[in-house]
Amino acid sequence: ALLSLRQNVPNPFNPATRIEFDLPAGFRGDVALTVYDLLGREVRQLLREVRSAGTHAVVWRGEDDAGRPVPAGVYLYRLRSAAGEATGKMSLVR
């Protein structure tokens, strides 16, 4: 089984949203979850650490890596690991 990235909840969101993902049985390794704008620029590194199999959740509060609020709009979130990668789309409303 590969990893599974769920749709963020709520979506659209303000001020925060929850992103859940599942890692397959037996998995343990580096996992990265990153938010990008629609031009592909990195907005926020939400997660970069070793995780094990199971369900995980990360909250994004609509801020960039420096803690500044980002503009309303559509953002992409990408999960990457040795078990695969997946991308989702979310909308921030102000």
mmCIF file as gemmi writes it, N, C-alpha and C atoms, coordinates in Angstrom:
data_model
loop_
_atom_site.group_PDB
_atom_site.id
_atom_site.type_symbol
_atom_site.label_atom_id
_atom_site.label_alt_id
_atom_site.label_comp_id
_atom_site.label_asym_id
_atom_site.label_entity_id
_atom_site.label_seq_id
_atom_site.pdbx_PDB_ins_code
_atom_site.Cartn_x
_atom_site.Cartn_y
_atom_site.Cartn_z
_atom_site.occupancy
_atom_site.B_iso_or_equiv
_atom_site.pdbx_formal_charge
_atom_site.auth_seq_id
_atom_site.auth_asym_id
_atom_site.pdbx_PDB_model_num
ATOM 1 N N . ALA Axp A 1 ? 0.844 -1.201 0 1 0 ? 1 A 1
ATOM 2 C CA . ALA Axp A 1 ? 0 0 0 1 0 ? 1 A 1
ATOM 3 C C . ALA Axp A 1 ? 0.874 1.243 0 1 0 ? 1 A 1
ATOM 4 N N . LEU Axp A 2 ? 0.41 2.245 -0.695 1 0 ? 2 A 1
ATOM 5 C CA . LEU Axp A 2 ? 1.132 3.508 -0.747 1 0 ? 2 A 1
ATOM 6 C C . LEU Axp A 2 ? 0.569 4.466 0.291 1 0 ? 2 A 1
ATOM 7 N N . LEU Axp A 3 ? 1.238 5.597 0.412 1 0 ? 3 A 1
ATOM 8 C CA . LEU Axp A 3 ? 0.721 6.6 1.333 1 0 ? 3 A 1
ATOM 9 C C . LEU Axp A 3 ? -0.574 7.184 0.789 1 0 ? 3 A 1
ATOM 10 N N . SER Axp A 4 ? -1.341 7.802 1.669 1 0 ? 4 A 1
ATOM 11 C CA . SER Axp A 4 ? -2.608 8.416 1.302 1 0 ? 4 A 1
ATOM 12 C C . SER Axp A 4 ? -2.662 9.804 1.911 1 0 ? 4 A 1
ATOM 13 N N . LEU Axp A 5 ? -2.939 10.796 1.075 1 0 ? 5 A 1
ATOM 14 C CA . LEU Axp A 5 ? -3.051 12.183 1.52 1 0 ? 5 A 1
ATOM 15 C C . LEU Axp A 5 ? -4.517 12.573 1.439 1 0 ? 5 A 1
ATOM 16 N N . ARG Axp A 6 ? -5.078 13.017 2.544 1 0 ? 6 A 1
ATOM 17 C CA . ARG Axp A 6 ? -6.497 13.36 2.581 1 0 ? 6 A 1
ATOM 18 C C . ARG Axp A 6 ? -6.717 14.835 2.268 1 0 ? 6 A 1
ATOM 19 N N . GLN Axp A 7 ? -7.949 15.157 1.877 1 0 ? 7 A 1
ATOM 20 C CA . GLN Axp A 7 ? -8.313 16.563 1.645 1 0 ? 7 A 1
ATOM 21 C C . GLN Axp A 7 ? -8.274 17.302 2.976 1 0 ? 7 A 1
ATOM 22 N N . ASN Axp A 8 ? -7.718 18.508 2.972 1 0 ? 8 A 1
ATOM 23 C CA . ASN Axp A 8 ? -7.681 19.307 4.202 1 0 ? 8 A 1
ATOM 24 C C . ASN Axp A 8 ? -9.102 19.64 4.672 1 0 ? 8 A 1
ATOM 25 N N . VAL Axp A 9 ? -9.243 19.807 5.967 1 0 ? 9 A 1
ATOM 26 C CA . VAL Axp A 9 ? -10.544 20.124 6.588 1 0 ? 9 A 1
ATOM 27 C C . VAL Axp A 9 ? -10.343 21.233 7.608 1 0 ? 9 A 1
ATOM 28 N N . PRO Axp A 10 ? -11.115 22.307 7.611 1 0 ? 10 A 1
ATOM 29 C CA . PRO Axp A 10 ? -12.112 22.617 6.575 1 0 ? 10 A 1
ATOM 30 C C . PRO Axp A 10 ? -11.444 23.152 5.308 1 0 ? 10 A 1
ATOM 31 N N . ASN Axp A 11 ? -12.193 23.182 4.238 1 0 ? 11 A 1
ATOM 32 C CA . ASN Axp A 11 ? -11.717 23.731 2.967 1 0 ? 11 A 1
ATOM 33 C C . ASN Axp A 11 ? -12.918 24.273 2.212 1 0 ? 11 A 1
ATOM 34 N N . PRO Axp A 12 ? -12.981 25.589 1.931 1 0 ? 12 A 1
ATOM 35 C CA . PRO Axp A 12 ? -12 26.628 2.256 1 0 ? 12 A 1
ATOM 36 C C . PRO Axp A 12 ? -11.859 26.829 3.771 1 0 ? 12 A 1
ATOM 37 N N . PHE Axp A 13 ? -10.758 27.477 4.168 1 0 ? 13 A 1
ATOM 38 C CA . PHE Axp A 13 ? -10.5 27.646 5.595 1 0 ? 13 A 1
ATOM 39 C C . PHE Axp A 13 ? -10.082 29.06 5.946 1 0 ? 13 A 1
ATOM 40 N N . ASN Axp A 14 ? -10.283 29.39 7.217 1 0 ? 14 A 1
ATOM 41 C CA . ASN Axp A 14 ? -9.781 30.592 7.862 1 0 ? 14 A 1
ATOM 42 C C . ASN Axp A 14 ? -10.167 30.451 9.335 1 0 ? 14 A 1
ATOM 43 N N . PRO Axp A 15 ? -9.265 30.456 10.273 1 0 ? 15 A 1
ATOM 44 C CA . PRO Axp A 15 ? -7.851 30.791 10.09 1 0 ? 15 A 1
ATOM 45 C C . PRO Axp A 15 ? -6.94 29.573 9.94 1 0 ? 15 A 1
ATOM 46 N N . ALA Axp A 16 ? -7.453 28.363 10.202 1 0 ? 16 A 1
ATOM 47 C CA . ALA Axp A 16 ? -6.562 27.189 10.201 1 0 ? 16 A 1
ATOM 48 C C . ALA Axp A 16 ? -7.246 26.007 9.531 1 0 ? 16 A 1
ATOM 49 N N . THR Axp A 17 ? -6.414 25.069 9.058 1 0 ? 17 A 1
ATOM 50 C CA . THR Axp A 17 ? -6.919 23.85 8.431 1 0 ? 17 A 1
ATOM 51 C C . THR Axp A 17 ? -6.068 22.669 8.865 1 0 ? 17 A 1
ATOM 52 N N . ARG Axp A 18 ? -6.668 21.485 8.807 1 0 ? 18 A 1
ATOM 53 C CA . ARG Axp A 18 ? -5.994 20.26 9.253 1 0 ? 18 A 1
ATOM 54 C C . ARG Axp A 18 ? -5.771 19.362 8.043 1 0 ? 18 A 1
ATOM 55 N N . ILE Axp A 19 ? -4.538 18.9 7.885 1 0 ? 19 A 1
ATOM 56 C CA . ILE Axp A 19 ? -4.174 18.009 6.785 1 0 ? 19 A 1
ATOM 57 C C . ILE Axp A 19 ? -3.803 16.659 7.397 1 0 ? 19 A 1
ATOM 58 N N . GLU Axp A 20 ? -4.523 15.62 6.997 1 0 ? 20 A 1
ATOM 59 C CA . GLU Axp A 20 ? -4.241 14.268 7.49 1 0 ? 20 A 1
ATOM 60 C C . GLU Axp A 20 ? -3.645 13.425 6.373 1 0 ? 20 A 1
ATOM 61 N N . PHE Axp A 21 ? -2.777 12.51 6.777 1 0 ? 21 A 1
ATOM 62 C CA . PHE Axp A 21 ? -2.222 11.558 5.815 1 0 ? 21 A 1
ATOM 63 C C . PHE Axp A 21 ? -1.971 10.233 6.508 1 0 ? 21 A 1
ATOM 64 N N . ASP Axp A 22 ? -1.941 9.185 5.698 1 0 ? 22 A 1
ATOM 65 C CA . ASP Axp A 22 ? -1.721 7.83 6.192 1 0 ? 22 A 1
ATOM 66 C C . ASP Axp A 22 ? -0.457 7.269 5.567 1 0 ? 22 A 1
ATOM 67 N N . LEU Axp A 23 ? 0.367 6.664 6.413 1 0 ? 23 A 1
ATOM 68 C CA . LEU Axp A 23 ? 1.574 5.992 5.939 1 0 ? 23 A 1
ATOM 69 C C . LEU Axp A 23 ? 1.35 4.483 6.042 1 0 ? 23 A 1
ATOM 70 N N . PRO Axp A 24 ? 1.833 3.723 5.051 1 0 ? 24 A 1
ATOM 71 C CA . PRO Axp A 24 ? 1.524 2.294 4.987 1 0 ? 24 A 1
ATOM 72 C C . PRO Axp A 24 ? 2.176 1.485 6.102 1 0 ? 24 A 1
ATOM 73 N N . ALA Axp A 25 ? 1.587 0.339 6.376 1 0 ? 25 A 1
ATOM 74 C CA . ALA Axp A 25 ? 2.091 -0.577 7.414 1 0 ? 25 A 1
ATOM 75 C C . ALA Axp A 25 ? 3.56 -0.877 7.158 1 0 ? 25 A 1
ATOM 76 N N . GLY Axp A 26 ? 4.338 -0.879 8.233 1 0 ? 26 A 1
ATOM 77 C CA . GLY Axp A 26 ? 5.758 -1.189 8.131 1 0 ? 26 A 1
ATOM 78 C C . GLY Axp A 26 ? 6.621 -0.005 7.741 1 0 ? 26 A 1
ATOM 79 N N . PHE Axp A 27 ? 6.004 1.113 7.399 1 0 ? 27 A 1
ATOM 80 C CA . PHE Axp A 27 ? 6.792 2.277 6.974 1 0 ? 27 A 1
ATOM 81 C C . PHE Axp A 27 ? 7.396 2.985 8.173 1 0 ? 27 A 1
ATOM 82 N N . ARG Axp A 28 ? 8.643 3.396 8.026 1 0 ? 28 A 1
ATOM 83 C CA . ARG Axp A 28 ? 9.281 4.328 8.95 1 0 ? 28 A 1
ATOM 84 C C . ARG Axp A 28 ? 10.337 5.057 8.146 1 0 ? 28 A 1
ATOM 85 N N . GLY Axp A 29 ? 10.231 6.392 8.096 1 0 ? 29 A 1
ATOM 86 C CA . GLY Axp A 29 ? 11.217 7.135 7.323 1 0 ? 29 A 1
ATOM 87 C C . GLY Axp A 29 ? 10.896 8.61 7.287 1 0 ? 29 A 1
ATOM 88 N N . ASP Axp A 30 ? 11.714 9.32 6.513 1 0 ? 30 A 1
ATOM 89 C CA . ASP Axp A 30 ? 11.551 10.776 6.387 1 0 ? 30 A 1
ATOM 90 C C . ASP Axp A 30 ? 10.265 11.102 5.646 1 0 ? 30 A 1
ATOM 91 N N . VAL Axp A 31 ? 9.552 12.074 6.188 1 0 ? 31 A 1
ATOM 92 C CA . VAL Axp A 31 ? 8.311 12.549 5.578 1 0 ? 31 A 1
ATOM 93 C C . VAL Axp A 31 ? 8.387 14.068 5.53 1 0 ? 31 A 1
ATOM 94 N N . ALA Axp A 32 ? 8.011 14.647 4.381 1 0 ? 32 A 1
ATOM 95 C CA . ALA Axp A 32 ? 7.973 16.105 4.233 1 0 ? 32 A 1
ATOM 96 C C . ALA Axp A 32 ? 6.591 16.509 3.76 1 0 ? 32 A 1
ATOM 97 N N . LEU Axp A 33 ? 6.031 17.532 4.406 1 0 ? 33 A 1
ATOM 98 C CA . LEU Axp A 33 ? 4.752 18.102 3.991 1 0 ? 33 A 1
ATOM 99 C C . LEU Axp A 33 ? 4.974 19.597 3.807 1 0 ? 33 A 1
ATOM 100 N N . THR Axp A 34 ? 4.786 20.067 2.578 1 0 ? 34 A 1
ATOM 101 C CA . THR Axp A 34 ? 5.131 21.44 2.223 1 0 ? 34 A 1
ATOM 102 C C . THR Axp A 34 ? 3.951 22.112 1.528 1 0 ? 34 A 1
ATOM 103 N N . VAL Axp A 35 ? 3.759 23.395 1.82 1 0 ? 35 A 1
ATOM 104 C CA . VAL Axp A 35 ? 2.721 24.196 1.161 1 0 ? 35 A 1
ATOM 105 C C . VAL Axp A 35 ? 3.392 25.062 0.101 1 0 ? 35 A 1
ATOM 106 N N . TYR Axp A 36 ? 2.761 25.115 -1.09 1 0 ? 36 A 1
ATOM 107 C CA . TYR Axp A 36 ? 3.265 25.913 -2.208 1 0 ? 36 A 1
ATOM 108 C C . TYR Axp A 36 ? 2.161 26.835 -2.712 1 0 ? 36 A 1
ATOM 109 N N . ASP Axp A 37 ? 2.567 27.966 -3.318 1 0 ? 37 A 1
ATOM 110 C CA . ASP Axp A 37 ? 1.573 28.771 -4.02 1 0 ? 37 A 1
ATOM 111 C C . ASP Axp A 37 ? 1.401 28.19 -5.423 1 0 ? 37 A 1
ATOM 112 N N . LEU Axp A 38 ? 0.492 28.766 -6.202 1 0 ? 38 A 1
ATOM 113 C CA . LEU Axp A 38 ? 0.199 28.195 -7.519 1 0 ? 38 A 1
ATOM 114 C C . LEU Axp A 38 ? 1.32 28.397 -8.529 1 0 ? 38 A 1
ATOM 115 N N . LEU Axp A 39 ? 2.304 29.227 -8.192 1 0 ? 39 A 1
ATOM 116 C CA . LEU Axp A 39 ? 3.478 29.383 -9.058 1 0 ? 39 A 1
ATOM 117 C C . LEU Axp A 39 ? 4.577 28.399 -8.681 1 0 ? 39 A 1
ATOM 118 N N . GLY Axp A 40 ? 4.304 27.55 -7.673 1 0 ? 40 A 1
ATOM 119 C CA . GLY Axp A 40 ? 5.278 26.54 -7.281 1 0 ? 40 A 1
ATOM 120 C C . GLY Axp A 40 ? 6.297 27.012 -6.269 1 0 ? 40 A 1
ATOM 121 N N . ARG Axp A 41 ? 6.105 28.209 -5.72 1 0 ? 41 A 1
ATOM 122 C CA . ARG Axp A 41 ? 7.039 28.714 -4.707 1 0 ? 41 A 1
ATOM 123 C C . ARG Axp A 41 ? 6.677 28.136 -3.35 1 0 ? 41 A 1
ATOM 124 N N . GLU Axp A 42 ? 7.713 27.729 -2.612 1 0 ? 42 A 1
ATOM 125 C CA . GLU Axp A 42 ? 7.464 27.189 -1.274 1 0 ? 42 A 1
ATOM 126 C C . GLU Axp A 42 ? 6.97 28.292 -0.347 1 0 ? 42 A 1
ATOM 127 N N . VAL Axp A 43 ? 5.873 28.014 0.353 1 0 ? 43 A 1
ATOM 128 C CA . VAL Axp A 43 ? 5.283 28.969 1.284 1 0 ? 43 A 1
ATOM 129 C C . VAL Axp A 43 ? 5.605 28.579 2.721 1 0 ? 43 A 1
ATOM 130 N N . ARG Axp A 44 ? 5.435 27.294 3.031 1 0 ? 44 A 1
ATOM 131 C CA . ARG Axp A 44 ? 5.639 26.836 4.41 1 0 ? 44 A 1
ATOM 132 C C . ARG Axp A 44 ? 6.037 25.372 4.432 1 0 ? 44 A 1
ATOM 133 N N . GLN Axp A 45 ? 7.08 25.07 5.199 1 0 ? 45 A 1
ATOM 134 C CA . GLN Axp A 45 ? 7.469 23.681 5.449 1 0 ? 45 A 1
ATOM 135 C C . GLN Axp A 45 ? 6.722 23.258 6.714 1 0 ? 45 A 1
ATOM 136 N N . LEU Axp A 46 ? 5.674 22.46 6.55 1 0 ? 46 A 1
ATOM 137 C CA . LEU Axp A 46 ? 4.858 22.074 7.702 1 0 ? 46 A 1
ATOM 138 C C . LEU Axp A 46 ? 5.472 20.922 8.483 1 0 ? 46 A 1
ATOM 139 N N . LEU Axp A 47 ? 6.166 20.047 7.775 1 0 ? 47 A 1
ATOM 140 C CA . LEU Axp A 47 ? 6.683 18.846 8.431 1 0 ? 47 A 1
ATOM 141 C C . LEU Axp A 47 ? 7.897 18.353 7.677 1 0 ? 47 A 1
ATOM 142 N N . ARG Axp A 48 ? 8.941 18.024 8.41 1 0 ? 48 A 1
ATOM 143 C CA . ARG Axp A 48 ? 10.096 17.345 7.82 1 0 ? 48 A 1
ATOM 144 C C . ARG Axp A 48 ? 10.744 16.569 8.953 1 0 ? 48 A 1
ATOM 145 N N . GLU Axp A 49 ? 10.329 15.307 9.077 1 0 ? 49 A 1
ATOM 146 C CA . GLU Axp A 49 ? 10.85 14.486 10.159 1 0 ? 49 A 1
ATOM 147 C C . GLU Axp A 49 ? 10.562 13.024 9.882 1 0 ? 49 A 1
ATOM 148 N N . VAL Axp A 50 ? 11.104 12.156 10.73 1 0 ? 50 A 1
ATOM 149 C CA . VAL Axp A 50 ? 10.856 10.722 10.608 1 0 ? 50 A 1
ATOM 150 C C . VAL Axp A 50 ? 9.503 10.403 11.225 1 0 ? 50 A 1
ATOM 151 N N . ARG Axp A 51 ? 8.673 9.679 10.478 1 0 ? 51 A 1
ATOM 152 C CA . ARG Axp A 51 ? 7.369 9.239 10.96 1 0 ? 51 A 1
ATOM 153 C C . ARG Axp A 51 ? 7.224 7.753 10.676 1 0 ? 51 A 1
ATOM 154 N N . SER Axp A 52 ? 6.352 7.12 11.455 1 0 ? 52 A 1
ATOM 155 C CA . SER Axp A 52 ? 6.081 5.689 11.286 1 0 ? 52 A 1
ATOM 156 C C . SER Axp A 52 ? 4.7 5.489 10.676 1 0 ? 52 A 1
ATOM 157 N N . ALA Axp A 53 ? 4.392 4.242 10.347 1 0 ? 53 A 1
ATOM 158 C CA . ALA Axp A 53 ? 3.104 3.888 9.759 1 0 ? 53 A 1
ATOM 159 C C . ALA Axp A 53 ? 1.956 4.411 10.615 1 0 ? 53 A 1
ATOM 160 N N . GLY Axp A 54 ? 0.823 4.691 9.96 1 0 ? 54 A 1
ATOM 161 C CA . GLY Axp A 54 ? -0.36 5.131 10.678 1 0 ? 54 A 1
ATOM 162 C C . GLY Axp A 54 ? -0.881 6.439 10.145 1 0 ? 54 A 1
ATOM 163 N N . THR Axp A 55 ? -1.855 6.986 10.854 1 0 ? 55 A 1
ATOM 164 C CA . THR Axp A 55 ? -2.488 8.246 10.466 1 0 ? 55 A 1
ATOM 165 C C . THR Axp A 55 ? -1.847 9.402 11.225 1 0 ? 55 A 1
ATOM 166 N N . HIS Axp A 56 ? -1.549 10.456 10.502 1 0 ? 56 A 1
ATOM 167 C CA . HIS Axp A 56 ? -0.899 11.641 11.075 1 0 ? 56 A 1
ATOM 168 C C . HIS Axp A 56 ? -1.677 12.876 10.652 1 0 ? 56 A 1
ATOM 169 N N . ALA Axp A 57 ? -1.569 13.943 11.436 1 0 ? 57 A 1
ATOM 170 C CA . ALA Axp A 57 ? -2.267 15.19 11.114 1 0 ? 57 A 1
ATOM 171 C C . ALA Axp A 57 ? -1.358 16.381 11.416 1 0 ? 57 A 1
ATOM 172 N N . VAL Axp A 58 ? -1.449 17.381 10.554 1 0 ? 58 A 1
ATOM 173 C CA . VAL Axp A 58 ? -0.688 18.622 10.71 1 0 ? 58 A 1
ATOM 174 C C . VAL Axp A 58 ? -1.663 19.774 10.508 1 0 ? 58 A 1
ATOM 175 N N . VAL Axp A 59 ? -1.518 20.84 11.31 1 0 ? 59 A 1
ATOM 176 C CA . VAL Axp A 59 ? -2.372 22.017 11.176 1 0 ? 59 A 1
ATOM 177 C C . VAL Axp A 59 ? -1.571 23.132 10.517 1 0 ? 59 A 1
ATOM 178 N N . TRP Axp A 60 ? -2.19 23.788 9.535 1 0 ? 60 A 1
ATOM 179 C CA . TRP Axp A 60 ? -1.587 24.977 8.921 1 0 ? 60 A 1
ATOM 180 C C . TRP Axp A 60 ? -2.47 26.169 9.237 1 0 ? 60 A 1
ATOM 181 N N . ARG Axp A 61 ? -1.84 27.225 9.748 1 0 ? 61 A 1
ATOM 182 C CA . ARG Axp A 61 ? -2.571 28.42 10.16 1 0 ? 61 A 1
ATOM 183 C C . ARG Axp A 61 ? -2.472 29.562 9.145 1 0 ? 61 A 1
ATOM 184 N N . GLY Axp A 62 ? -2.202 29.23 7.889 1 0 ? 62 A 1
ATOM 185 C CA . GLY Axp A 62 ? -2.182 30.25 6.846 1 0 ? 62 A 1
ATOM 186 C C . GLY Axp A 62 ? -1.027 31.215 6.95 1 0 ? 62 A 1
ATOM 187 N N . GLU Axp A 63 ? 0.113 30.716 7.44 1 0 ? 63 A 1
ATOM 188 C CA . GLU Axp A 63 ? 1.309 31.558 7.589 1 0 ? 63 A 1
ATOM 189 C C . GLU Axp A 63 ? 2.459 30.983 6.778 1 0 ? 63 A 1
ATOM 190 N N . ASP Axp A 64 ? 3.391 31.869 6.409 1 0 ? 64 A 1
ATOM 191 C CA . ASP Axp A 64 ? 4.592 31.411 5.718 1 0 ? 64 A 1
ATOM 192 C C . ASP Axp A 64 ? 5.651 30.977 6.73 1 0 ? 64 A 1
ATOM 193 N N . ASP Axp A 65 ? 6.835 30.612 6.225 1 0 ? 65 A 1
ATOM 194 C CA . ASP Axp A 65 ? 7.886 30.105 7.118 1 0 ? 65 A 1
ATOM 195 C C . ASP Axp A 65 ? 8.338 31.143 8.136 1 0 ? 65 A 1
ATOM 196 N N . ALA Axp A 66 ? 8.114 32.436 7.853 1 0 ? 66 A 1
ATOM 197 C CA . ALA Axp A 66 ? 8.512 33.496 8.782 1 0 ? 66 A 1
ATOM 198 C C . ALA Axp A 66 ? 7.378 33.855 9.754 1 0 ? 66 A 1
ATOM 199 N N . GLY Axp A 67 ? 6.248 33.138 9.649 1 0 ? 67 A 1
ATOM 200 C CA . GLY Axp A 67 ? 5.139 33.403 10.555 1 0 ? 67 A 1
ATOM 201 C C . GLY Axp A 67 ? 4.212 34.52 10.115 1 0 ? 67 A 1
ATOM 202 N N . ARG Axp A 68 ? 4.398 35.013 8.883 1 0 ? 68 A 1
ATOM 203 C CA . ARG Axp A 68 ? 3.537 36.077 8.365 1 0 ? 68 A 1
ATOM 204 C C . ARG Axp A 68 ? 2.303 35.478 7.698 1 0 ? 68 A 1
ATOM 205 N N . PRO Axp A 69 ? 1.122 36.099 7.876 1 0 ? 69 A 1
ATOM 206 C CA . PRO Axp A 69 ? -0.08 35.609 7.196 1 0 ? 69 A 1
ATOM 207 C C . PRO Axp A 69 ? 0.1 35.7 5.677 1 0 ? 69 A 1
ATOM 208 N N . VAL Axp A 70 ? -0.328 34.671 4.969 1 0 ? 70 A 1
ATOM 209 C CA . VAL Axp A 70 ? -0.249 34.681 3.509 1 0 ? 70 A 1
ATOM 210 C C . VAL Axp A 70 ? -1.572 35.187 2.943 1 0 ? 70 A 1
ATOM 211 N N . PRO Axp A 71 ? -1.569 35.688 1.701 1 0 ? 71 A 1
ATOM 212 C CA . PRO Axp A 71 ? -2.811 36.203 1.113 1 0 ? 71 A 1
ATOM 213 C C . PRO Axp A 71 ? -3.845 35.104 0.886 1 0 ? 71 A 1
ATOM 214 N N . ALA Axp A 72 ? -5.105 35.514 0.82 1 0 ? 72 A 1
ATOM 215 C CA . ALA Axp A 72 ? -6.162 34.577 0.44 1 0 ? 72 A 1
ATOM 216 C C . ALA Axp A 72 ? -5.841 34.007 -0.936 1 0 ? 72 A 1
ATOM 217 N N . GLY Axp A 73 ? -6.271 32.793 -1.184 1 0 ? 73 A 1
ATOM 218 C CA . GLY Axp A 73 ? -6.025 32.195 -2.492 1 0 ? 73 A 1
ATOM 219 C C . GLY Axp A 73 ? -5.968 30.685 -2.402 1 0 ? 73 A 1
ATOM 220 N N . VAL Axp A 74 ? -5.579 30.081 -3.515 1 0 ? 74 A 1
ATOM 221 C CA . VAL Axp A 74 ? -5.473 28.627 -3.609 1 0 ? 74 A 1
ATOM 222 C C . VAL Axp A 74 ? -4.022 28.23 -3.394 1 0 ? 74 A 1
ATOM 223 N N . TYR Axp A 75 ? -3.818 27.217 -2.592 1 0 ? 75 A 1
ATOM 224 C CA . TYR Axp A 75 ? -2.48 26.71 -2.287 1 0 ? 75 A 1
ATOM 225 C C . TYR Axp A 75 ? -2.444 25.203 -2.515 1 0 ? 75 A 1
ATOM 226 N N . LEU Axp A 76 ? -1.259 24.702 -2.812 1 0 ? 76 A 1
ATOM 227 C CA . LEU Axp A 76 ? -1.046 23.268 -2.974 1 0 ? 76 A 1
ATOM 228 C C . LEU Axp A 76 ? -0.279 22.748 -1.766 1 0 ? 76 A 1
ATOM 229 N N . TYR Axp A 77 ? -0.598 21.545 -1.343 1 0 ? 77 A 1
ATOM 230 C CA . TYR Axp A 77 ? 0.203 20.904 -0.298 1 0 ? 77 A 1
ATOM 231 C C . TYR Axp A 77 ? 0.69 19.569 -0.82 1 0 ? 77 A 1
ATOM 232 N N . ARG Axp A 78 ? 1.989 19.305 -0.628 1 0 ? 78 A 1
ATOM 233 C CA . ARG Axp A 78 ? 2.604 18.101 -1.177 1 0 ? 78 A 1
ATOM 234 C C . ARG Axp A 78 ? 3.248 17.291 -0.058 1 0 ? 78 A 1
ATOM 235 N N . LEU Axp A 79 ? 2.902 16.023 -0.046 1 0 ? 79 A 1
ATOM 236 C CA . LEU Axp A 79 ? 3.473 15.064 0.897 1 0 ? 79 A 1
ATOM 237 C C . LEU Axp A 79 ? 4.478 14.217 0.134 1 0 ? 79 A 1
ATOM 238 N N . ARG Axp A 80 ? 5.683 14.092 0.693 1 0 ? 80 A 1
ATOM 239 C CA . ARG Axp A 80 ? 6.728 13.296 0.038 1 0 ? 80 A 1
ATOM 240 C C . ARG Axp A 80 ? 7.38 12.361 1.031 1 0 ? 80 A 1
ATOM 241 N N . SER Axp A 81 ? 7.581 11.123 0.597 1 0 ? 81 A 1
ATOM 242 C CA . SER Axp A 81 ? 8.304 10.146 1.415 1 0 ? 81 A 1
ATOM 243 C C . SER Axp A 81 ? 8.752 9.009 0.513 1 0 ? 81 A 1
ATOM 244 N N . ALA Axp A 82 ? 9.486 8.07 1.089 1 0 ? 82 A 1
ATOM 245 C CA . ALA Axp A 82 ? 9.918 6.902 0.325 1 0 ? 82 A 1
ATOM 246 C C . ALA Axp A 82 ? 8.729 6.048 -0.093 1 0 ? 82 A 1
ATOM 247 N N . ALA Axp A 83 ? 7.581 6.224 0.574 1 0 ? 83 A 1
ATOM 248 C CA . ALA Axp A 83 ? 6.377 5.454 0.238 1 0 ? 83 A 1
ATOM 249 C C . ALA Axp A 83 ? 5.615 6.087 -0.923 1 0 ? 83 A 1
ATOM 250 N N . GLY Axp A 84 ? 6.088 7.229 -1.416 1 0 ? 84 A 1
ATOM 251 C CA . GLY Axp A 84 ? 5.426 7.886 -2.536 1 0 ? 84 A 1
ATOM 252 C C . GLY Axp A 84 ? 5.214 9.358 -2.269 1 0 ? 84 A 1
ATOM 253 N N . GLU Axp A 85 ? 4.496 10.011 -3.186 1 0 ? 85 A 1
ATOM 254 C CA . GLU Axp A 85 ? 4.169 11.405 -2.969 1 0 ? 85 A 1
ATOM 255 C C . GLU Axp A 85 ? 2.78 11.693 -3.491 1 0 ? 85 A 1
ATOM 256 N N . ALA Axp A 86 ? 2.16 12.727 -2.917 1 0 ? 86 A 1
ATOM 257 C CA . ALA Axp A 86 ? 0.795 13.093 -3.294 1 0 ? 86 A 1
ATOM 258 C C . ALA Axp A 86 ? 0.62 14.582 -3.063 1 0 ? 86 A 1
ATOM 259 N N . THR Axp A 87 ? -0.29 15.182 -3.828 1 0 ? 87 A 1
ATOM 260 C CA . THR Axp A 87 ? -0.535 16.615 -3.742 1 0 ? 87 A 1
ATOM 261 C C . THR Axp A 87 ? -2.028 16.881 -3.586 1 0 ? 87 A 1
ATOM 262 N N . GLY Axp A 88 ? -2.362 17.889 -2.771 1 0 ? 88 A 1
ATOM 263 C CA . GLY Axp A 88 ? -3.739 18.317 -2.611 1 0 ? 88 A 1
ATOM 264 C C . GLY Axp A 88 ? -3.837 19.815 -2.85 1 0 ? 88 A 1
ATOM 265 N N . LYS Axp A 89 ? -5.068 20.291 -2.96 1 0 ? 89 A 1
ATOM 266 C CA . LYS Axp A 89 ? -5.317 21.71 -3.223 1 0 ? 89 A 1
ATOM 267 C C . LYS Axp A 89 ? -6.253 22.241 -2.15 1 0 ? 89 A 1
ATOM 268 N N . MET Axp A 90 ? -5.977 23.443 -1.658 1 0 ? 90 A 1
ATOM 269 C CA . MET Axp A 90 ? -6.817 24.047 -0.613 1 0 ? 90 A 1
ATOM 270 C C . MET Axp A 90 ? -6.982 25.535 -0.865 1 0 ? 90 A 1
ATOM 271 N N . SER Axp A 91 ? -8.058 26.096 -0.297 1 0 ? 91 A 1
ATOM 272 C CA . SER Axp A 91 ? -8.359 27.523 -0.482 1 0 ? 91 A 1
ATOM 273 C C . SER Axp A 91 ? -8.396 28.223 0.866 1 0 ? 91 A 1
ATOM 274 N N . LEU Axp A 92 ? -7.624 29.299 0.955 1 0 ? 92 A 1
ATOM 275 C CA . LEU Axp A 92 ? -7.602 30.159 2.138 1 0 ? 92 A 1
ATOM 276 C C . LEU Axp A 92 ? -8.446 31.389 1.843 1 0 ? 92 A 1
ATOM 277 N N . VAL Axp A 93 ? -9.415 31.664 2.715 1 0 ? 93 A 1
ATOM 278 C CA . VAL Axp A 93 ? -10.251 32.863 2.563 1 0 ? 93 A 1
ATOM 279 C C . VAL Axp A 93 ? -9.919 33.825 3.7 1 0 ? 93 A 1
ATOM 280 N N . ARG Axp A 94 ? -9.899 35.098 3.406 1 0 ? 94 A 1
ATOM 281 C CA . ARG Axp A 94 ? -9.605 36.116 4.444 1 0 ? 94 A 1
ATOM 282 C C . ARG Axp A 94 ? -10.83 36.957 4.7 1 0 ? 94 A 1
